[in-house]
Amino acid sequence: MRQKIASGLVPPDEVCGTYEPMELSGTVVRLHGHHAWVRSGETEYMCAVRGKFKQGKRKERSPLAVGDRVRFTLNNDTDDSEGVLQELLERTTELYRAHPRFPRQRQVLGANIELLVIVTGADMLSEQLLTVDRLLISAYSQGLTPILVVNKTDLRPRSEIEPLVRCYADGGVEIEYVSAETGDLGALSARFKDHTAVFAGPSGVGKSSLMNALEPGLGLRVGEVDKVGEGKHTTTHASLVPMAGGLVIDTPGVRDFGFWNLELHEISLYYPDWQQAREQCKFNTCTHRHEPSCGVKAGVESGDIDNARYQRYLTILRETWNEQQKLGY
């Protein structure tokens, strides 16, 4: 500010103490501690998170998330690149889960996004399909378009991979087979232009490697995978980064994905390929476990619904029930 005053760029009333803080709008690109980095135009500002932004709502740990659009004012007594958040603008969409440590509260992983990119590894695909199902439920329930990306196709023949994910393809999920290691990205790059997406999936599937391949020069740190296929968390905080003509929120590895405020009978509503079968159920609140005259169970018996995916659905149902019992719901 002193340099601006000396150069005559600051009006006299500001010099005399009647300075009005400049208000700007921008997008939160990362969060750390009590600060949010907000991009406005070509500039990033470090903004203090105070008051209501620091405390958050009663049912969530923090009201702020990467991707949020905010209004902020620049500090008039510090560096011009620092500011204070003033207002959180309304979100169009959000990706959230039950907080791993505080399950009665929700954790928002990203805001104002359109695509949920679910990354898996071809070498451990069978073990990761339960996470895929959970993420698909989250995508559909929160208004996001899912894309299933099978990475590391250089480690396993495609003829072995496709049968494992055929039920998703039949259900209308877009699937991309890629290898970050060899640079074979298929048509994935074109999906990000003018869109904002979230990358999610288990640790060790190569999300950071894939993002580096999609956006050369990005330079995200890549970790090692241990002997049992578990990856190290190379991403510790969510951040918004440029990606192939769009923006992507890079999230830490998702080892669990608890649902927040979702009833048991609602879970199957987010299996869109089961809609016709659900319409044949006797009860509107059918959970497709033990109820009589269940259209979904009939679909499994006839082969119209993939039995392996149905068994994973039952696992998700059981895990969700257990979580709710622990919380006294």
Secondary structure as UniProt FT lines:
FT   HELIX           2..7
FT   HELIX           12..13
FT   HELIX           14..18
FT   STRAND          23..32
FT   TURN            33..34
FT   STRAND          35..40
FT   TURN            41..42
FT   STRAND          43..48
FT   HELIX           51..55
FT   TURN            58..59
FT   TURN            66..67
FT   STRAND          69..74
FT   TURN            80..81
FT   STRAND          82..88
FT   STRAND          94..98
FT   TURN            103..104
FT   STRAND          106..111
FT   STRAND          115..121
FT   HELIX           122..124
FT   HELIX           125..141
FT   TURN            142..143
FT   STRAND          145..151
FT   HELIX           153..155
FT   HELIX           158..170
FT   TURN            171..172
FT   STRAND          174..177
FT   TURN            180..183
FT   TURN            186..187
FT   HELIX           188..192
FT   TURN            193..194
FT   STRAND          196..200
FT   TURN            203..204
FT   HELIX           207..214
FT   TURN            216..217
FT   TURN            227..228
FT   STRAND          239..243
FT   TURN            244..245
FT   STRAND          246..250
FT   HELIX           264..270
FT   HELIX           272..274
FT   HELIX           275..278
FT   TURN            279..280
FT   TURN            284..285
FT   HELIX           295..302
FT   HELIX           307..326
FT   TURN            327..328
//
